[in-house]
Amino acid sequence: MIFLAVYLAYKAIKSFYLSGKYYRSIQKEKTVEGGQTVKCDQCGAYVAEELSITVKKRGKRLSFCGTECKDAFDKE
Protein backbone atom coordinates (compact mmCIF):
# COMPACT_ATOMS: atom_id res chain seq x y z
CA MET A 1 0.00 0.00 0.00
CA ILE A 2 2.83 2.40 0.85
CA PHE A 3 4.50 1.52 -2.44
CA LEU A 4 1.37 2.57 -4.34
CA ALA A 5 1.20 5.92 -2.50
CA VAL A 6 4.88 6.63 -3.19
CA TYR A 7 4.47 5.65 -6.84
CA LEU A 8 1.44 7.91 -7.31
CA ALA A 9 3.25 10.81 -5.64
CA TYR A 10 6.24 10.25 -7.94
CA LYS A 11 4.02 10.25 -11.04
CA ALA A 12 2.26 13.44 -9.93
CA ILE A 13 5.53 15.28 -9.30
CA LYS A 14 7.03 14.02 -12.56
CA SER A 15 4.03 15.14 -14.61
CA PHE A 16 4.13 18.58 -12.96
CA TYR A 17 7.77 19.11 -13.93
CA LEU A 18 7.39 17.71 -17.44
CA SER A 19 4.25 19.74 -18.15
CA GLY A 20 6.29 22.93 -18.17
CA LYS A 21 4.29 24.65 -15.45
CA TYR A 22 7.32 24.63 -13.20
CA TYR A 23 9.59 26.19 -15.81
CA ARG A 24 7.01 28.74 -16.94
CA SER A 25 6.47 29.84 -13.35
CA ILE A 26 10.22 30.42 -12.95
CA GLN A 27 10.44 32.32 -16.24
CA LYS A 28 7.71 34.75 -15.17
CA GLU A 29 9.90 36.16 -12.42
CA LYS A 30 10.39 39.87 -13.02
CA THR A 31 13.25 40.53 -10.64
CA VAL A 32 16.67 39.06 -10.10
CA GLU A 33 18.93 39.44 -7.14
CA GLY A 34 20.03 43.06 -7.08
CA GLY A 35 17.92 44.42 -9.95
CA GLN A 36 15.16 44.29 -12.52
CA THR A 37 14.76 42.16 -15.60
CA VAL A 38 13.54 43.13 -19.05
CA LYS A 39 11.76 40.99 -21.61
CA CYS A 40 13.56 40.33 -24.89
CA ASP A 41 11.54 41.82 -27.75
CA GLN A 42 12.59 38.98 -30.06
CA CYS A 43 12.24 35.71 -28.10
CA GLY A 44 10.39 36.77 -24.94
CA ALA A 45 13.05 35.59 -22.47
CA TYR A 46 13.74 37.64 -19.36
CA VAL A 47 17.27 38.93 -18.84
CA ALA A 48 18.86 41.12 -16.20
CA GLU A 49 18.51 44.76 -17.22
CA GLU A 50 22.23 45.45 -16.90
CA LEU A 51 23.05 42.51 -19.22
CA SER A 52 20.49 43.32 -21.91
CA ILE A 53 21.22 44.97 -25.22
CA THR A 54 19.04 48.08 -25.50
CA VAL A 55 18.47 50.08 -28.67
CA LYS A 56 16.11 52.89 -29.65
CA LYS A 57 14.21 52.59 -32.91
CA ARG A 58 11.61 55.12 -33.98
CA GLY A 59 11.42 56.51 -30.48
CA LYS A 60 10.73 53.07 -28.97
CA ARG A 61 13.12 51.38 -26.53
CA LEU A 62 13.81 47.75 -27.45
CA SER A 63 15.64 45.24 -25.27
CA PHE A 64 17.30 42.00 -26.37
CA CYS A 65 18.77 39.09 -24.44
CA GLY A 66 21.76 38.77 -26.78
CA THR A 67 23.28 39.64 -30.11
CA GLU A 68 21.56 36.71 -31.85
CA CYS A 69 18.12 38.07 -30.99
CA LYS A 70 19.12 41.64 -31.91
CA ASP A 71 20.47 40.50 -35.27
CA ALA A 72 17.38 38.38 -35.95
CA PHE A 73 15.14 41.34 -35.12
CA ASP A 74 17.15 43.62 -37.44
CA LYS A 75 16.75 41.14 -40.33
CA GLU A 76 12.93 41.15 -40.05
N, C-alpha and C positions, 0 to 999 in steps of 0.2 A: 504494500500500500504506500509506503514511504517512497519507494522507487518511482511509482506512478506520479506522485506529487512533485518530486524533484524533476522528473522528465517533462511534465507539463509546464513547470516554471521555466525550465531551460528553453523549451520551444517558444514560450511567450516572449522571453527576453530576446532570443535570437530573431524572432520575426519583427520585433520592435526595432532592433538595430538595422536589420536588412531592409526594412521598409523605407528608410531614409528619413524618418521623422526625427531621429536623433541628430543626424547630420544637418538637416535643415534648421533645427532649433538652435544649433551652435552657430550656423552661418548668419542667423538673424541678429546676432549680437551687434550692437551699434557702438560699443566702446571697447577699447583695449586698455591694458594697464598703462596709465600715464597719458592717455589722450583719446581723441575721437577717431572714428573710421569714416571713410567715404566709400560710396558704391561706385564701382567701375562702370562707366557709361557704355562699355562694349560688352563685357561678359556678365556683369551683375555681381561680381565677387566684392567682398568688403576688404579693404586694405587700410592700414594705419595712414592717417592723413599726412604725416611727415614722410612716408615712403611712397606716396602716390605721385604720379606724373600729372600735373595740372596745366591745362592750356585754356586760353580764351579764344573762342571762335564766335564771331558775330555777336559779341557782347554777352555770350553765355559761357559760364565756367564749366569746363569738362574735366573729369578726373578719370585716370586710368590706373590699373593695377600694375602694368608693366609696359615695356616698349612694344611687345607683340600686339597687345590690345590697341595701343595708340596707332601703330602702323596699320592694323586691320581697319580701324575706324577711318583713317585718312584715305584708304583705298576705296571706301564705299562711296 
